[in-house]
Amino acid sequence: MTPAGAVRLETLAGAAIMAVVPDLARLRVAVFRDWPYLYDGDDAYERRYLAKYAGMADATVVVARDGERVVGASTALPLAKAEADMRAPFRAVGLDPRDWYYFGESVLDAAYRGRGIGVAFFQAREARAAALGYRRTTFCAVERPDDHRLRPPGYVPLDAFWTKRGYVRRADLRARFSWRDIGEAAETSHPMVFWTRQR
Ligand SMILES: CC(C)(COP(=O)(O)OP(=O)(O)OC[C@H]1O[C@@H](n2cnc3c(N)ncnc32)[C@H](O)[C@@H]1OP(=O)(O)O)[C@@H](O)C(=O)NCCC(=O)NCCS
């Protein structure tokens, strides 16, 4: 029995990732519509964006399957191969992006949450980072104001979960990413903060 019960985790790399790109695109568009991302995603754009993982030998996609159906996924790649906007904050404080393995999204169908799959996504990506020789891992999270009109009442932020996994919020490592929020006509720029862990 895995921590996720009937759900099976699979770590994919290289060309094997192509087969799950449509599932990953579907999950990103569906899950990131919710707070705090509010992302008005487009499936065709997502597929093009995600295909880059398949072309990178040291990228990782962890998928969670219920039977054959993909119900969740989590991604990672070397920070040195991520967008320039993500590498710049590290360089600015004297950290070498080549030392870091960067975790992209974790997206899980709501029906499968609270069963340990999120924890298993971290463990699988950390295992892959270690296998590739990285001692440092990082990810970033959007920062929304607490009084935002779309914040659901009783929303529990993921900060405690990330802290428990050994990650530290780095107020000195910030970036801005642009996307179109639900209900908006155009893209806006969103403040992101990095979280890091060193073994
Ligand atoms: C983030 C996400 C992948 C976590 O998946 P999950 O399988 O539900 O997480 P887990 O069951 O492993 O639980 C993780 C932690 O969250 C907390 N948690 C679990 N269920 C919870 C619930 N219903 N309410 C509040 N906290 C909960 C627990 O503290 C748990 O940590 P612990 O077991 O170490 O104490 C999932 O919630 C998700 O897809 N969220 C939307 C997208 C997102 O925010 N992604 C993260 C950034 S890309």
PDBQT file of the ligand as one rigid body, heavy atoms in Angstrom, charges set to zero:
ROOT
HETATM    1  C1  LIG A 201      -1.008  21.156  -3.283  1.00  0.00    +0.000 C 
HETATM    2  C2  LIG A 201      -1.665  19.797  -3.517  1.00  0.00    +0.000 C 
HETATM    3  C3  LIG A 201      -0.978  19.083  -4.683  1.00  0.00    +0.000 C 
HETATM    4  C4  LIG A 201      -1.465  18.994  -2.208  1.00  0.00    +0.000 C 
HETATM    5  O1  LIG A 201      -1.955  17.740  -2.432  1.00  0.00    +0.000 OA
HETATM    6  P1  LIG A 201      -2.575  16.796  -1.288  1.00  0.00    +0.000 P 
HETATM    7  O2  LIG A 201      -2.418  15.406  -1.781  1.00  0.00    +0.000 OA
HETATM    8  O3  LIG A 201      -3.924  17.246  -0.920  1.00  0.00    +0.000 OA
HETATM    9  O4  LIG A 201      -1.602  17.018  -0.060  1.00  0.00    +0.000 OA
HETATM   10  P2  LIG A 201      -1.313  15.951   1.096  1.00  0.00    +0.000 P 
HETATM   11  O5  LIG A 201      -2.495  15.069   1.339  1.00  0.00    +0.000 OA
HETATM   12  O6  LIG A 201       0.000  15.310   0.804  1.00  0.00    +0.000 OA
HETATM   13  O7  LIG A 201      -1.186  16.918   2.314  1.00  0.00    +0.000 OA
HETATM   14  C5  LIG A 201      -0.220  17.924   2.337  1.00  0.00    +0.000 C 
HETATM   15  C6  LIG A 201      -0.380  18.765   3.573  1.00  0.00    +0.000 C 
HETATM   16  O8  LIG A 201      -1.505  19.607   3.407  1.00  0.00    +0.000 OA
HETATM   17  C7  LIG A 201      -2.264  19.616   4.607  1.00  0.00    +0.000 C 
HETATM   18  N1  LIG A 201      -3.608  19.201   4.232  1.00  0.00    +0.000 N 
HETATM   19  C8  LIG A 201      -4.025  18.061   3.661  1.00  0.00    +0.000 A 
HETATM   20  N2  LIG A 201      -5.346  18.094   3.459  1.00  0.00    +0.000 NA
HETATM   21  C9  LIG A 201      -5.771  19.282   3.903  1.00  0.00    +0.000 A 
HETATM   22  C10 LIG A 201      -7.054  19.919   3.965  1.00  0.00    +0.000 A 
HETATM   23  N3  LIG A 201      -8.164  19.303   3.514  1.00  0.00    +0.000 N 
HETATM   24  N4  LIG A 201      -7.111  21.160   4.449  1.00  0.00    +0.000 NA
HETATM   25  C11 LIG A 201      -6.015  21.775   4.932  1.00  0.00    +0.000 A 
HETATM   26  N5  LIG A 201      -4.783  21.227   4.895  1.00  0.00    +0.000 NA
HETATM   27  C12 LIG A 201      -4.678  19.989   4.388  1.00  0.00    +0.000 A 
HETATM   28  C13 LIG A 201      -1.588  18.736   5.585  1.00  0.00    +0.000 C 
HETATM   29  O9  LIG A 201      -0.881  19.583   6.488  1.00  0.00    +0.000 OA
HETATM   30  C14 LIG A 201      -0.586  17.932   4.808  1.00  0.00    +0.000 C 
HETATM   31  O10 LIG A 201       0.699  17.860   5.348  1.00  0.00    +0.000 OA
HETATM   32  P3  LIG A 201       1.155  16.766   6.417  1.00  0.00    +0.000 P 
HETATM   33  O11 LIG A 201       0.413  15.499   6.089  1.00  0.00    +0.000 OA
HETATM   34  O12 LIG A 201       2.609  16.665   6.174  1.00  0.00    +0.000 OA
HETATM   35  O13 LIG A 201       0.775  17.370   7.736  1.00  0.00    +0.000 OA
HETATM   36  C15 LIG A 201      -3.186  19.931  -3.802  1.00  0.00    +0.000 C 
HETATM   37  O14 LIG A 201      -3.822  20.503  -2.697  1.00  0.00    +0.000 OA
HETATM   38  C16 LIG A 201      -3.493  20.801  -5.022  1.00  0.00    +0.000 C 
HETATM   39  O15 LIG A 201      -3.488  20.325  -6.160  1.00  0.00    +0.000 OA
HETATM   40  N6  LIG A 201      -3.765  22.107  -4.768  1.00  0.00    +0.000 N 
HETATM   41  C17 LIG A 201      -4.067  23.060  -5.832  1.00  0.00    +0.000 C 
HETATM   42  C18 LIG A 201      -2.855  23.484  -6.635  1.00  0.00    +0.000 C 
HETATM   43  C19 LIG A 201      -1.745  24.053  -5.792  1.00  0.00    +0.000 C 
HETATM   44  O16 LIG A 201      -1.955  24.917  -4.949  1.00  0.00    +0.000 OA
HETATM   45  N7  LIG A 201      -0.523  23.559  -6.017  1.00  0.00    +0.000 N 
HETATM   46  C20 LIG A 201       0.657  23.963  -5.289  1.00  0.00    +0.000 C 
HETATM   47  C21 LIG A 201       1.464  24.965  -5.967  1.00  0.00    +0.000 C 
HETATM   48  S1  LIG A 201       1.845  24.607  -7.671  1.00  0.00    +0.000 SA
ENDROOT
TORSDOF 0
